[in-house]
Amino acid sequence: MKTMQIEILPSAERGVTNNGWLDSRHSFNFGDYFETERLNFGTLRVFNEDIVKGGKGFDEHPHENMEILTVVLEGSLKHKDSTGSESTLAKGDVQRMSAGTGVTHSEYNASSEEPVHFFQIWIYPKERGLAPSYEQKHFPDTLFKNTLFPIACGKPSETSLLLNQDATLYRGDFEKGLRVEYTPGSKNHGCFLFVMSGKVSVGESILGKGDAAQISHSDGFEIEILSLAKILLVELSLFGI
C-alpha cells in the first residue's frame, strides 16, 4: 500500500499583497506576509501568483543565491538586469534566473494596457556563489496535454530549463476523469502540488483553484482529475538547504 503525509494549503489562506497595481498571492512568507509555519517546504522558498497591471512592475531590486523561475500564463513581462541582459517573456515562456553571487533586475509589464499573469517560484540552490546566469524557453500548451511535462529540472535536458538544485517543475493540463500516478524519485523528496484551475483530488483531499498540497514521505500517489484542470507540481529535496 502506498503511503504519504499530506498538508493542504487552501487558496483562501495564502498571503495577499494588493497595492493597486499588483495583485499577488503567496503560498509562503513573502513581503509583509509572515506565518511561522509557512517559511518554506524543503528547498522551495517562494511560490507566488502575480497579476500586474499594464505599465506597472517591480523596480530594480537585488537577488543572490536563489534559483528563480518565472512562468508567464497571460500577457508579457519585460526583464532587465545588471549583467546587461534584457528580454521579454510572453505567454508560454519560462525563465530561469540563477542569482548566484548577486544580481539586480527589474520586471515590468510589457503592455501599457493589458495585465500580465505569472508565477514566480524560488528554490534554494544546490551550490552557492556561482556566477549569475539566465535561460529562457517557450513551452506551447500542447506539451502539457494530459501529461506532467518537466519545465525545469536539475539534469541537463534539451527540452527543460536547467536548475542548480535536485528539483523538477512540471506542468500538466488534464481532461476530466483521468487518474495521474506519480512516484517521487526519492523518499527524501517532497512534492508541492498547485492547482492553477479546475478541481483535483489527492489522498482524501479535494483541491480547487489556488489550493496546494505539500506531500512528503511518499512512495507514490495518485491525482484524480475531477474537472478540466491545470496543475503545477514541484518535486524537490526536503533536506538540501
Secondary structure, 3 states (H helix, E strand, C coil): CCCCEEEEECHHHCEEEECCCEEEEECCCECCECCCCCCCECCEEEEEEEEECCCCEEEEEEECCCEEEEEEEECEEEEEECCCCEEEEECCEEEEEECCCCEEEEEEECCCCCCEEEEEEEECCCCCCCCCEEEEEECCHHHHECCCEEEEECCCCCCCEECCCCEEEEEEEECCCCEEEECCCCCCEEEEEEEEECCEEECCEEECCCCEEEEECCCCEEEEECCCEEEEEEEEECCCC
